Amino acid sequence: MKVISVVVSFVALVALSGCVPIEPTGSSQDTDLLDYESVQGREMYRFKYETNDGQFREEVGMLVNVGTPEQELMVMGQYGFKSKDGSTLVMVKYTSDKKGYRARTVTRSAREADLKNNKAFLSLLKG
């Protein structure tokens, strides 16, 4: 029985000796911040950022039912990124409150997402 445990230990040691750290799959170039905004209020906060590699995050937090026993912090936001080839936008939209944390993932083609953003921008201009 002792021989079997020695053999198993030796095989495990040989297997582990071949393990090396995996290089990150992303690009090694620096990521630049394209947009950043942060607002801190008495009963709320808001921030957002966007980077040149397609990552973004937006979040709003606010106290609701202020001054009551039901006072709570409610947080809503989204974050996302573009796929390596730039063809797909992945977004996670979330809400966190007394009911817990709820998130849903939305995936779109990057072109569709850009068109939607342009339509929203144009509607603001028509105003």
C-alpha positions as a Markdown table, in Angstrom:
| # | Residue | x | y | z |
|---|---|---|---|---|
| 1 | Met | 0.0 | 0.0 | 0.0 |
| 2 | Lys | 2.9 | 2.4 | 0.8 |
| 3 | Val | 4.4 | 1.7 | -2.6 |
| 4 | Ile | 1.2 | 2.8 | -4.4 |
| 5 | Ser | 1.0 | 6.1 | -2.4 |
| 6 | Val | 4.7 | 6.8 | -3.3 |
| 7 | Val | 4.0 | 6.1 | -7.0 |
| 8 | Val | 0.9 | 8.3 | -7.0 |
| 9 | Ser | 2.8 | 11.1 | -5.3 |
| 10 | Phe | 5.6 | 10.8 | -7.8 |
| 11 | Val | 3.2 | 10.9 | -10.8 |
| 12 | Ala | 1.4 | 13.9 | -9.3 |
| 13 | Leu | 4.8 | 15.7 | -8.8 |
| 14 | Val | 5.9 | 15.0 | -12.4 |
| 15 | Ala | 2.5 | 16.3 | -13.7 |
| 16 | Leu | 2.7 | 19.5 | -11.6 |
| 17 | Ser | 6.3 | 20.2 | -12.6 |
| 18 | Gly | 5.1 | 20.6 | -16.2 |
| 19 | Cys | 2.6 | 23.3 | -15.2 |
| 20 | Val | 3.5 | 26.9 | -16.2 |
| 21 | Pro | 1.5 | 30.1 | -16.0 |
| 22 | Ile | -0.6 | 30.9 | -19.0 |
| 23 | Glu | 0.1 | 34.2 | -20.7 |
| 24 | Pro | -2.9 | 36.6 | -20.8 |
| 25 | Thr | -4.9 | 36.3 | -24.0 |
| 26 | Gly | -5.5 | 40.0 | -24.3 |
| 27 | Ser | -3.3 | 42.5 | -26.0 |
| 28 | Ser | -0.3 | 43.7 | -24.1 |
| 29 | Gln | -0.8 | 47.3 | -25.1 |
| 30 | Asp | -2.0 | 49.9 | -22.6 |
| 31 | Thr | -5.7 | 50.7 | -22.4 |
| 32 | Asp | -6.6 | 54.4 | -22.6 |
| 33 | Leu | -9.5 | 56.1 | -20.8 |
| 34 | Leu | -11.7 | 57.8 | -23.4 |
| 35 | Asp | -14.4 | 59.1 | -21.0 |
| 36 | Tyr | -14.8 | 59.4 | -17.2 |
| 37 | Glu | -17.4 | 61.1 | -15.1 |
| 38 | Ser | -18.1 | 60.9 | -11.4 |
| 39 | Val | -20.7 | 62.7 | -9.3 |
| 40 | Gln | -21.0 | 62.4 | -5.5 |
| 41 | Gly | -24.1 | 63.7 | -3.9 |
| 42 | Arg | -25.5 | 63.7 | -0.4 |
| 43 | Glu | -27.9 | 60.8 | -1.1 |
| 44 | Met | -26.7 | 59.6 | -4.5 |
| 45 | Tyr | -23.6 | 58.9 | -6.7 |
| 46 | Arg | -23.1 | 58.3 | -10.3 |
| 47 | Phe | -20.0 | 57.3 | -12.3 |
| 48 | Lys | -19.2 | 56.1 | -15.8 |
| 49 | Tyr | -16.1 | 55.3 | -17.9 |
| 50 | Glu | -15.2 | 54.0 | -21.3 |
| 51 | Thr | -11.9 | 52.7 | -22.6 |
| 52 | Asn | -10.4 | 52.5 | -26.1 |
| 53 | Asp | -10.7 | 48.7 | -26.1 |
| 54 | Gly | -14.5 | 48.8 | -25.9 |
| 55 | Gln | -14.9 | 48.3 | -22.1 |
| 56 | Phe | -17.4 | 50.5 | -20.3 |
| 57 | Arg | -19.3 | 50.8 | -17.0 |
| 58 | Glu | -22.0 | 53.1 | -15.7 |
| 59 | Glu | -23.6 | 53.0 | -12.2 |
| 60 | Val | -26.0 | 55.1 | -10.2 |
| 61 | Gly | -26.6 | 54.6 | -6.5 |
| 62 | Met | -29.2 | 56.4 | -4.5 |
| 63 | Leu | -30.8 | 56.2 | -1.0 |
| 64 | Val | -34.5 | 55.6 | -1.2 |
| 65 | Asn | -37.1 | 56.0 | 1.6 |
| 66 | Val | -34.6 | 58.4 | 3.3 |
| 67 | Gly | -35.3 | 58.8 | 7.0 |
| 68 | Thr | -37.6 | 55.9 | 7.3 |
| 69 | Pro | -37.0 | 52.4 | 8.7 |
| 70 | Glu | -37.2 | 51.2 | 5.0 |
| 71 | Gln | -34.2 | 53.4 | 4.0 |
| 72 | Glu | -32.0 | 51.5 | 1.6 |
| 73 | Leu | -29.3 | 51.9 | -1.0 |
| 74 | Met | -30.5 | 51.0 | -4.5 |
| 75 | Val | -27.9 | 50.6 | -7.2 |
| 76 | Met | -28.5 | 50.3 | -11.0 |
| 77 | Gly | -25.9 | 50.0 | -13.7 |
| 78 | Gln | -24.3 | 48.2 | -16.6 |
| 79 | Tyr | -20.9 | 47.2 | -17.8 |
| 80 | Gly | -19.7 | 45.6 | -20.9 |
| 81 | Phe | -17.0 | 45.0 | -23.5 |
| 82 | Lys | -16.5 | 44.2 | -27.1 |
| 83 | Ser | -15.3 | 40.8 | -28.3 |
| 84 | Lys | -11.7 | 40.4 | -29.3 |
| 85 | Asp | -12.6 | 40.7 | -33.0 |
| 86 | Gly | -14.8 | 43.7 | -32.3 |
| 87 | Ser | -17.9 | 42.1 | -33.8 |
| 88 | Thr | -20.0 | 41.6 | -30.6 |
| 89 | Leu | -20.9 | 43.8 | -27.7 |
| 90 | Val | -21.6 | 42.0 | -24.4 |
| 91 | Met | -23.4 | 44.0 | -21.7 |
| 92 | Val | -24.5 | 43.1 | -18.2 |
| 93 | Lys | -27.3 | 45.2 | -16.8 |
| 94 | Tyr | -27.8 | 44.9 | -13.0 |
| 95 | Thr | -29.9 | 46.2 | -10.1 |
| 96 | Ser | -29.1 | 45.7 | -6.4 |
| 97 | Asp | -31.6 | 46.6 | -3.6 |
| 98 | Lys | -33.4 | 45.0 | -0.7 |
| 99 | Lys | -34.6 | 42.2 | -3.1 |
| 100 | Gly | -31.0 | 41.2 | -3.8 |
| 101 | Tyr | -28.7 | 41.5 | -6.8 |
| 102 | Arg | -30.2 | 40.8 | -10.2 |
| 103 | Ala | -28.3 | 40.9 | -13.5 |
| 104 | Arg | -29.0 | 40.0 | -17.1 |
| 105 | Thr | -26.7 | 39.7 | -20.0 |
| 106 | Val | -27.4 | 41.2 | -23.4 |
| 107 | Thr | -25.3 | 40.4 | -26.4 |
| 108 | Arg | -25.6 | 42.4 | -29.7 |
| 109 | Ser | -23.6 | 42.8 | -32.8 |
| 110 | Ala | -21.3 | 45.8 | -32.4 |
| 111 | Arg | -22.8 | 47.4 | -35.5 |
| 112 | Glu | -26.3 | 47.1 | -34.1 |
| 113 | Ala | -25.2 | 48.6 | -30.8 |
| 114 | Asp | -23.5 | 51.5 | -32.7 |
| 115 | Leu | -26.6 | 52.2 | -34.8 |
| 116 | Lys | -28.8 | 52.2 | -31.6 |
| 117 | Asn | -26.4 | 54.7 | -29.9 |
| 118 | Asn | -26.4 | 56.9 | -33.0 |
| 119 | Lys | -30.3 | 56.9 | -33.1 |
| 120 | Ala | -30.4 | 57.9 | -29.5 |
| 121 | Phe | -27.9 | 60.7 | -30.0 |
| 122 | Leu | -29.8 | 62.0 | -33.1 |
| 123 | Ser | -33.1 | 62.0 | -31.1 |
| 124 | Leu | -31.5 | 64.2 | -28.5 |
| 125 | Leu | -30.4 | 66.7 | -31.2 |
| 126 | Lys | -34.0 | 66.9 | -32.6 |
| 127 | Gly | -35.0 | 67.6 | -29.0 |
